[in-house]
Amino acid sequence: SYNKLYIEFNIIVQSNELGLFRIGTERLLRLELMKQLKDEGYNSKEIPEFLNVNGIKPLRTNNPYTPKLVWVTLKKYQKRLDRIGNNQITQISKKLCVSNHAS
């Protein structure tokens, strides 16, 4: 007979990412462009002007972008970015186990 030693881990992770769905490529590029313009110092009036002049329209309508729509879109995108990577390990437990095996 012999003894088998092993360590058993139990890890609990808290995450908000499970409710996130993948954004389509075109939509993600549009969001990243708006965020990049904001990061470069464009304000909420200049961003829709840039998008409209370049023929970029909202995905669901054929209407031009407005400052309010850009502001709301960027706010929601930032919340999404904040949720991604906001994982926390809330509990770790481990125990040493011994099992006896007969040969």
Secondary structure, DSSP 8 states (H G I E B T S, - for coil): -EEEEEEEEEEEEE-SGGG-----HHHHHHHHHHHHHHHTT--TTHHHHHHHHTT---SS-SS---HHHHHHHHHHHHHHHHHTT--EEEEEEEEEEEEEE--
